[in-house]
Amino acid sequence: MSKKPGKSAPRPAQKPKRQTTPRLAAKRADPSSGQDTAERIAHALETIAVHLAAAAPASGGGDTLHHADAFIWHPDGRLAPVPHVSRVDIGLLKGIDRMRDILIENTERFANGFPANNALLWGARGMGKSSLVKAAHASINRDRKPAERLKLIEIHREDIETLPALMDILRNAPFNVIVFCDDLSFDGNDASYKSLKAVLEGGIEGRPDNVILYATSNRRHLLAREMIENERSTAINPGEAVEEKVSLSDRFGLWLGFHRCSQDEYLAMVKGYCGHFGIKFGEEELEREALEWSTTRGSRSGRVAWQFTQELAGRLGVRVKLR
């Protein structure tokens, strides 16, 4: 055959076919490969989030103190704001005038930047120990500007071991802070009291100048008698062992003792509550029922007076609410 005259146009070059390896082919064929990719992406994002969280400031730090006047300390490092503190107006606390005046004076000195003492409020149950701490805090803050307000942080008894961590957060805080522990006591082989001792006076850093500790307890020495006796019986020098235990309460500069109230003081508490909340009741009948209520409870105290007031208000259809 004869060739046609002229040159034929060149064909465009073809890309060589990409060879598919058995491994790649298997991956393309595997329907779970997309799931594996998603898992790798999720793992990478989680790793990034962990690194960012480590680099960021700890939540619940000193900056949180701007958000409220009262907080609950959590052992994971958080300060949870308490918008509305359950407390009694300081004018309703009857039969504890001397303790009230001492604690108010100590708290006011501290709020103004002057030296003040840690305080241990100890004694009879239901006589207003914790109520006085909360009422004193509110009373001091009543006429203060936001930047000058005193902060109240409650730490639970079981979290005392984390007290040094809380001190680290508060050390450079721009506020004066009351750290408050209600119903503080130690039993058995509990050694967490040593953390409290170090913060009160014994550690190298000590208590920050802007922090004061208030605690309530039914025990003057915070430790169970059997706990002290056990130390006495097993120590080489029994006297030194007891001294070690008792020295915990010695590190509170103020000891405020609360004793059982008299009948007149109990009735004054009841009448004070009824007057404050507008509960109308005949005086003779009020006294008779209040005394009968205390007899059934087996004690007279501010707590029993408040419980009777709630009973009477509920029966008469009067709403009562602590601020």
Secondary structure, DSSP 8 states (H G I E B T S, - for coil): ----SS---------------HHHHHHHH-TTHHHHHHHHHHHHHHHHHHHHHHHS--TTSGGGGGG-SEEEE-TTS-EEE-SS-----GGG--S-HHHHHHHHHHHHHHHTTS----EEEEESTTSSHHHHHHHHHHHHHTT--GGG--EEEE--GGGGGGHHHHHHHHTT-SS-EEEEESS--B-TT--THHHHHIIIIISSS-S-TTEEEEEEESSSSSB-HHHHHHHHHHSSSHHHHHHHHHHHHHT-SEEEEE----HHHHHHHHHHHHHHHT----HHHHHHHHHHHHHHHT---HHHHHHHHHHHHHHHT------
